[in-house]
Amino acid sequence: MTEASNLLALLQRPLEPTFLPKNDGKTVIDVPDDFLTDRYRPIGADLQSRFSNDAEQRIPVRSVTPPDLSFADGIDRRGAFSLFILKHRDAAAALINLFMSQPDVQSLMSVATFCRDRLNPVLFQYGLAVAIQHRPDTKDVNIPSIVSLFPDQFVDPAVFPKLREEGSVVQQANRMVIDIKQNFTASDREEEQRMAYFREDIGVNMHHWHWHLVYPGDGPDSVVKKDRRGELFFYMHSQLIARYNMDRFCNQLASVKNFTNFRETIPEAYFPKMLRSSNNRSYPGRHRNIALQDVNRIDNGTIVQVNDLERWRDRILEAIDQGFVLDNSGNRIPLDEQKGIDVLGDVVEASKLSPNQRLYGSLHNMGHNLIAYIHDPDYRYLEDYGVMGDVTTAMRDPFFYRWHGMIDGIFRRFKDQLTPYPADQLQFPGVTVNSVSVQLARANTPANVLLTYWQKSQVDLASGLDFGPEGNVFASFTHLQHAPFSFRVEVNNDSGAVKQGTLRIWLAPKVDERGTPLTFREQRQYFTEMDTSTVTLNPGVNTIVRRSDQSSVTIPYERTFRAVGTAATPKDENALAQFRFCGCGWPQHMLVPKGAPGPGVQFDIFAMVSDFSQDTVNQEFDPNAPCNDSHSFCGLRDKLYPDKRAMGYPFDRSTPATIATLQDFISPNSNMKTNTVQIKFSNTVIART
């Protein structure tokens, strides 16, 4: 292991003391005696000898002056930690600053070792992971999958006793895989349970966590202030809502009803059936038909009222209608076509980049808190927050999509006030898209038919089972999957010269849950990005083929569920590059909507080639380089977002009233084409090979 990768040993088994062996007992961190906590310092010599005899590798840690950790006072080591709680966010920002300020890797290793056994494990893991990603001397270190470190935030707790039993009793070679049941949170009597495969998908929730790891709301400017951060907050979450609604239509459910009246009762109940490993308490559930209440949590200082949300929302809407926001000095910041959505994203989320939190508040974050504490707003029953209070679990709750639907509605109000795209911003003279289609990878299959099914996959949870068995302990889970396919686009370049363009491929539902055709005004909000790529167009006809696993939105299964430990690290240089910190991206297995059995569900696939000279940000971009393949949702590390156009282009703005259908939108523009795709679902389970 390199000095930088030694840091990964600190991330394993988060609740175990640092001196216990890591990497299946093969690695020991030599913790200085003065770093041991009060409980273990008197018996330090005995502990070090007991747990280090069989180690193949020892990681030396030099003693340093202990840092001041008073910023984390009041955050219980065995309690809950949430980035939505202001006190916790401030502590996370201070910890990131502490780690980022260390002069070298050795100093970082020492300071982090001292912090590890004294801080809340989720706070520690988050702070160290953010620092590792953003420090120039550690940014190529592979951060392990969070499901491997905190499986309690993703997995049915009923499997943990079985995993520990299997790991403790059975030798590695004979261990069985423990199965996680589908739909363990509710029965089919609950209509919303039809969407449990989406909401509770491990990869989907890991994406949400990893995005917020890449784009933290607080910390030093070098960590927070990234190109078009506010706009990406809007776009990524907007696409989540669009994808969710497409799958709702497939399951004969109406689109999400945005939560616009903060005083109405919430009919959706949710009981997550999950335990926090840190204190062995369950995530609280939410009963049907209860309303938001003012929150006054003496345990963490969260004080927010329902009318705070209403006031902040109304001020933001007023700013949109006026065309500007006010900064802390009363200066106007215009909400224009170029930067307006980026400014608005910072305001609505309320990251540290918000120009005026005193005026516009913290609508998104505090909304999460009011929902998360709806069951115990004044700490009367000593209950922790529900799943909406944690970025790793929030997407499990049906109400997440109603809340973010409201947030998305604010952004769309701004977008709809912009001037519709003129012809010269949509067209690409001399370029004609003749056709767009999809084709399954298997031979002798019809064109424009996609197949989905259930797949059973495995994930190693040993590194998250604190005080559990050594070696690998696997659990299997069932998730949606699609058969591999390719996009095929035929483009004619009539200009007589080589041209560069940007190929943009989108998917949208044709009908709603009742089979009623959608107008273009309705359909526009459901378009989901499937792939964006730069293409070279030679004179004449060009046939462009893009495999589904090349999507600019997704990352493959192997990177979503990266294993932990030195044995899992590839030795090949190219494989190692892909293994590094590239965990941000929509899971590949959720690229395609579920569809339906029998004849399936029809969708519109849309292809457009735009003028690269109007798209480029004039920086080198290699889509095959490590971490670049999911840039649509996650941007590029240390670089500009690789597309000058507004995120969501060309569907992010309203269109003239004369455009009633998708075909009306396409007809004037030869560089666009559409086709009909059928998505058929087979209710069978296929094991991952």
Residue pairs with C-beta under 8 A, 6 or more apart in sequence:
1 8
1 27
1 57
1 59
1 566
3 105
3 106
3 109
4 105
4 132
4 137
4 138
4 140
4 141
5 141
5 142
5 569
6 59
6 105
6 109
7 105
7 108
7 109
7 112
7 128
7 132
7 138
7 141
8 141
8 142
8 143
8 144
8 564
9 22
9 23
9 27
9 29
9 59
10 18
10 29
10 109
10 112
10 113
10 116
10 128
11 125
11 128
11 129
11 143
11 144
11 149
11 564
12 22
12 23
12 144
12 149
12 463
12 564
12 565
13 20
13 22
13 149
13 463
13 464
13 465
13 466
13 467
13 468
14 121
14 122
14 124
14 125
14 149
14 150
14 464
14 466
15 121
15 277
15 278
15 466
15 467
16 466
16 467
17 37
17 40
17 117
18 29
18 31
18 35
18 113
18 116
18 117
19 28
19 29
19 31
19 36
19 40
19 47
19 48
19 51
20 51
21 27
21 28
21 51
21 52
21 54
21 55
21 470
22 28
22 29
22 565
23 57
23 565
23 566
23 567
24 462
24 470
24 471
24 472
24 565
24 567
25 54
25 55
25 470
26 55
26 56
26 57
26 566
27 55
27 56
27 57
27 58
27 59
27 566
28 51
28 52
28 55
28 57
28 58
28 59
29 58
29 59
29 61
29 113
30 48
30 52
30 58
30 59
30 60
30 61
31 48
31 61
31 113
32 61
32 62
32 63
33 41
33 44
33 45
34 41
34 63
34 66
35 61
35 63
35 66
35 113
35 114
35 117
36 44
36 47
36 117
37 117
37 118
40 47
52 58
57 566
59 109
61 109
61 110
61 113
62 106
62 110
63 110
64 107
64 110
64 111
64 114
66 114
67 98
67 111
67 114
67 115
69 115
69 118
69 119
71 90
71 91
71 94
71 95
72 91
72 94
72 95
72 119
72 120
72 123
74 87
74 300
75 81
75 87
75 88
75 91
75 119
75 120
75 123
75 300
76 120
76 279
77 118
77 119
77 120
77 121
77 278
78 120
78 278
78 279
79 120
79 278
79 279
79 384
80 122
80 276
80 278
80 279
80 384
80 385
80 389
80 390
81 88
81 120
81 122
81 123
81 126
82 88
82 372
82 385
82 389
82 390
83 89
83 92
83 126
83 212
83 216
83 217
83 390
83 391
84 365
84 366
84 368
84 369
84 372
84 385
84 389
84 390
84 391
85 300
85 301
85 302
85 369
85 385
85 389
86 301
86 302
86 362
87 300
87 301
87 302
88 123
88 300
89 217
89 218
90 218
91 123
92 123
92 126
92 127
92 130
92 216
92 218
92 219
93 216
93 218
93 219
93 220
93 352
95 115
95 119
95 123
95 124
95 127
96 127
96 130
96 131
96 216
96 218
96 219
96 220
96 223
97 219
97 220
98 111
98 115
98 127
99 108
99 111
99 112
99 127
99 128
99 130
99 131
99 135
100 131
100 134
100 135
100 219
100 220
100 222
100 223
102 108
102 111
104 137
105 137
105 138
108 131
108 135
108 138
112 124
112 128
115 124
116 124
120 278
121 278
122 150
122 278
125 146
125 149
125 150
126 213
129 143
129 213
130 213
130 216
130 219
130 223
131 138
132 138
132 139
132 141
132 143
132 581
133 139
133 143
133 213
133 214
133 581
133 637
134 222
134 223
139 581
139 637
139 638
140 580
140 581
141 580
141 581
142 562
142 569
142 579
142 580
142 581
143 213
143 581
143 583
144 463
144 562
144 563
144 564
145 206
145 459
145 560
145 561
145 562
145 563
145 564
145 583
146 153
146 154
146 206
146 209
146 210
146 392
147 153
147 154
147 155
147 202
147 206
147 459
147 461
147 464
147 561
148 459
148 460
148 461
148 462
148 463
148 464
148 561
148 562
148 563
148 564
149 463
149 464
149 564
150 277
150 392
150 464
151 160
151 277
151 461
151 464
151 465
151 475
152 160
152 274
152 275
152 276
152 277
152 464
153 205
153 274
153 276
153 390
153 392
153 393
154 202
154 205
154 206
154 392
154 393
155 180
155 202
155 461
155 475
155 477
156 180
156 181
156 184
156 273
156 274
157 273
157 274
157 275
158 181
158 184
159 178
159 179
159 180
159 475
160 275
160 465
162 178
163 178
163 461
163 465
163 468
163 473
163 475
164 465
164 468
164 469
164 473
166 175
166 176
166 178
166 469
166 473
167 175
167 462
167 465
167 468
167 469
167 470
167 471
167 473
168 468
168 469
170 176
172 471
172 472
175 471
175 472
175 473
175 474
177 458
177 474
177 475
177 476
178 473
178 474
178 475
178 476
179 475
179 476
179 477
180 475
180 476
180 477
180 478
182 196
182 197
182 478
183 193
183 196
183 197
184 273
185 193
185 196
185 200
185 270
185 271
185 272
185 273
185 396
186 192
186 193
186 196
186 271
187 193
188 194
190 269
191 253
192 253
192 268
192 398
194 251
194 252
194 253
195 244
195 247
195 248
195 251
195 253
195 398
197 479
197 480
197 594
198 204
198 244
198 247
198 480
198 590
198 594
199 395
199 396
199 397
199 398
199 400
200 396
201 479
201 480
201 587
201 590
202 459
202 477
202 479
202 561
203 479
203 557
203 560
203 561
203 587
203 589
203 590
204 395
204 586
204 587
204 590
205 392
205 393
205 395
205 396
206 392
206 560
206 583
206 587
207 560
207 584
207 585
207 586
207 587
207 633
208 240
208 391
208 392
208 394
208 395
209 391
209 392
210 583
210 584
210 585
211 236
211 584
211 633
211 634
212 391
213 584
214 584
214 634
214 635
214 637
215 224
215 226
215 229
215 232
215 233
216 223
216 224
217 224
217 349
217 350
217 351
217 352
217 365
218 224
218 351
218 352
219 352
224 351
224 352
224 353
225 353
226 635
227 635
227 639
227 640
227 641
228 342
228 635
228 640
228 641
228 647
229 342
229 345
229 346
229 351
229 353
230 341
230 342
230 343
230 344
230 345
230 346
230 347
230 349
230 351
230 353
231 341
231 342
231 345
231 641
231 646
231 647
232 345
232 633
232 635
232 641
232 647
233 345
233 346
233 348
233 349
233 351
234 341
234 344
234 345
234 348
234 408
234 411
234 647
235 633
235 647
235 648
236 633
236 634
237 404
237 407
237 408
238 408
238 411
238 412
238 648
239 528
239 529
239 633
240 395
240 401
240 404
241 256
241 401
241 404
241 405
241 408
242 525
242 526
242 527
242 528
243 528
243 590
243 593
244 256
244 401
245 255
245 256
245 509
245 526
246 507
246 508
246 509
246 526
246 528
246 593
246 603
247 593
247 594
248 254
248 255
248 256
248 513
249 255
249 509
249 511
249 512
249 513
249 601
250 593
250 594
250 595
250 596
250 601
250 679
250 681
251 513
251 594
251 596
252 513
252 514
253 513
254 512
254 513
255 512
255 513
255 526
256 401
256 402
256 405
257 402
257 405
258 402
258 405
258 406
258 408
258 409
259 266
259 399
259 402
259 403
259 405
259 406
260 406
260 409
262 292
262 306
262 309
262 310
263 291
263 292
263 306
264 291
265 289
265 290
265 291
266 286
266 288
266 289
266 290
266 291
266 292
266 374
266 399
266 402
267 288
267 289
268 286
268 288
268 398
268 399
268 402
269 285
269 286
269 287
269 288
270 285
270 286
270 386
270 387
270 396
270 397
270 398
270 399
271 285
271 286
272 282
272 283
272 285
272 386
272 387
272 393
272 396
272 397
273 282
274 282
274 283
274 387
274 393
275 281
275 282
275 283
276 282
276 283
276 384
277 464
277 466
279 384
281 384
283 384
283 386
283 387
283 393
284 375
284 376
284 383
284 384
284 385
284 386
285 375
285 386
286 374
286 375
286 386
286 397
286 399
287 375
290 374
290 375
291 374
292 306
292 309
292 370
292 371
292 374
293 306
293 370
293 374
293 377
294 304
294 305
294 306
294 377
295 302
295 303
295 304
295 305
295 369
295 370
295 373
295 377
295 378
296 302
296 303
296 377
296 378
296 379
297 303
297 373
297 377
297 378
297 379
298 378
298 379
299 379
302 369
302 373
304 366
304 369
304 370
306 370
308 361
308 366
309 361
309 363
309 366
309 367
309 370
311 361
312 360
312 361
312 362
312 363
312 366
313 363
313 410
315 359
315 360
315 361
316 344
316 347
316 348
316 360
316 363
316 410
317 410
317 413
319 325
319 326
319 335
319 347
319 360
320 335
320 344
320 410
320 413
320 414
320 417
321 417
323 334
323 335
323 336
324 332
324 333
324 334
324 335
325 332
325 333
325 335
325 343
325 344
325 347
325 355
325 356
325 360
326 332
326 333
326 355
326 356
326 359
327 333
327 355
327 356
328 355
328 356
328 358
333 343
333 355
334 340
335 341
335 343
335 344
335 414
337 418
337 419
337 646
340 414
341 411
341 414
341 415
341 646
341 647
343 355
344 410
344 411
344 414
345 411
346 353
346 354
346 355
347 354
347 355
347 356
347 360
348 363
348 364
348 407
348 410
348 411
349 364
349 365
350 357
350 360
350 361
350 362
350 363
350 364
350 365
350 366
354 360
363 407
364 407
367 403
367 407
368 388
368 389
368 394
368 403
369 385
369 389
370 377
371 386
371 388
371 397
371 399
371 403
372 385
372 386
372 387
372 388
372 389
372 390
373 385
373 386
373 389
374 386
375 381
375 383
375 386
376 382
376 383
386 397
387 393
387 394
387 396
387 397
388 394
388 397
388 399
388 400
388 403
394 400
412 525
415 648
415 652
415 653
415 654
416 653
416 654
418 653
418 654
419 653
420 653
420 654
420 655
420 656
421 649
421 650
421 653
423 668
423 669
425 614
426 610
426 650
426 668
426 669
426 671
426 672
427 668
427 669
427 670
427 671
428 501
428 609
428 610
428 611
428 670
428 671
429 495
430 493
430 494
430 495
430 499
431 491
431 492
431 493
431 494
431 495
431 499
431 501
431 537
431 609
431 670
431 671
432 491
432 492
432 494
432 670
432 671
433 489
433 490
433 491
433 492
433 607
433 608
433 609
433 670
433 671
433 672
433 673
434 490
434 491
434 492
434 541
434 673
435 488
435 489
435 490
435 673
435 675
436 487
436 488
436 489
436 490
436 505
436 605
436 606
436 607
436 673
436 674
436 675
437 447
437 448
437 487
437 488
437 489
437 605
437 675
438 447
438 448
438 449
438 450
438 485
438 486
438 487
438 488
438 605
438 677
439 445
439 447
439 448
439 485
439 486
439 488
440 449
440 450
440 451
440 483
440 484
440 485
441 483
441 484
441 485
441 486
441 547
442 483
448 605
448 675
448 676
448 677
448 678
449 600
449 677
449 678
449 679
449 680
450 482
450 483
450 485
450 592
450 595
450 677
450 678
450 679
450 680
451 482
451 483
451 679
451 680
451 681
451 682
452 480
452 481
452 482
452 483
452 592
452 593
452 594
452 595
452 679
452 680
452 681
452 682
453 480
453 481
453 482
453 483
453 681
453 682
453 683
453 684
453 685
453 686
454 478
454 479
454 480
454 481
454 683
454 684
454 685
454 686
455 478
455 479
455 480
455 481
455 589
455 685
455 686
455 687
455 688
456 476
456 477
456 478
456 685
456 686
456 687
456 688
457 476
457 477
457 478
457 479
457 557
457 561
457 688
458 474
458 475
458 476
458 477
458 688
459 474
459 475
459 477
459 561
460 472
460 473
460 474
460 563
460 564
461 473
461 474
461 475
462 468
462 469
462 470
462 471
462 472
462 473
462 564
463 564
463 565
465 473
478 685
479 589
479 590
480 589
480 590
480 594
481 589
481 686
482 548
482 589
482 591
482 592
484 547
484 548
484 549
485 547
485 548
486 545
486 546
486 547
486 548
487 505
487 530
487 531
487 544
487 545
487 546
487 547
487 548
487 605
487 607
488 543
488 544
488 545
489 503
489 505
489 543
489 544
489 546
489 607
489 609
489 673
490 541
490 542
490 543
490 544
491 501
491 503
491 535
491 537
491 541
491 542
491 543
491 544
491 609
492 540
492 541
492 542
493 499
493 537
493 538
493 539
493 540
493 542
494 539
495 539
496 539
497 539
498 536
498 537
498 538
498 539
499 536
499 537
499 612
500 534
500 535
500 536
500 537
500 612
500 613
501 534
501 535
501 537
501 609
501 610
501 611
501 612
501 671
502 532
502 533
502 534
502 535
502 609
502 610
502 611
502 612
502 615
502 643
502 645
503 531
503 532
503 533
503 534
503 535
503 544
503 546
503 607
503 608
503 609
504 529
504 531
504 532
504 607
504 608
504 609
504 610
504 649
504 650
505 529
505 530
505 531
505 532
505 546
505 605
505 606
505 607
506 527
506 528
506 529
506 530
506 605
506 606
506 607
506 608
506 651
507 527
507 528
507 530
507 593
507 603
507 604
507 605
507 606
507 677
508 523
508 524
508 526
508 527
508 528
508 603
508 604
508 606
508 662
509 518
509 523
509 526
509 593
509 601
509 603
509 604
510 517
510 518
510 523
510 602
510 603
510 604
510 676
511 517
511 518
511 602
512 518
512 522
518 526
519 660
519 661
520 655
520 659
520 660
520 661
520 662
520 664
520 665
521 654
521 655
521 660
523 604
523 662
524 651
524 654
524 655
527 606
527 651
529 552
529 553
529 632
529 648
530 551
530 553
530 591
530 605
531 546
531 550
531 551
531 552
531 553
532 552
532 632
532 643
533 546
533 550
533 552
533 623
534 612
534 621
534 623
535 542
535 544
535 609
537 609
548 588
548 591
548 592
549 556
549 588
550 623
550 629
551 588
551 591
551 629
552 623
552 629
552 630
552 631
552 632
553 585
553 586
553 591
553 630
553 632
553 633
554 585
554 586
554 587
554 588
554 590
554 591
554 629
554 630
555 582
555 583
555 584
555 585
555 586
555 587
555 588
555 629
555 630
556 588
557 587
557 588
557 589
557 688
559 578
559 579
559 582
559 583
559 585
560 583
560 585
560 587
560 588
562 568
562 579
562 583
569 576
569 579
570 576
570 578
570 579
577 626
578 626
580 626
580 627
581 627
581 637
582 626
582 627
582 629
582 630
584 627
584 630
584 633
584 634
585 629
585 630
585 633
585 634
586 630
586 633
592 679
593 601
593 603
593 679
594 679
594 681
595 601
595 678
595 679
595 680
595 681
596 679
596 680
596 681
597 680
597 681
597 682
597 683
598 680
599 678
599 680
600 678
600 679
600 680
600 681
601 678
601 679
602 676
602 677
602 678
603 676
603 677
603 678
603 679
604 662
604 674
604 675
604 676
604 677
605 674
605 675
605 676
605 677
606 662
606 666
606 672
606 673
606 674
607 672
607 673
607 674
608 650
608 669
608 671
608 672
608 673
609 671
610 645
610 649
610 650
610 671
614 644
614 645
615 643
615 644
615 645
616 644
617 640
617 641
617 642
617 643
617 644
619 639
619 640
619 642
621 628
621 636
621 639
621 642
622 628
623 629
623 631
627 636
627 637
628 636
631 641
631 642
635 641
635 642
636 642
641 647
646 652
646 653
655 665
658 664
659 665
662 674
663 674
665 672
666 672
666 673
666 674
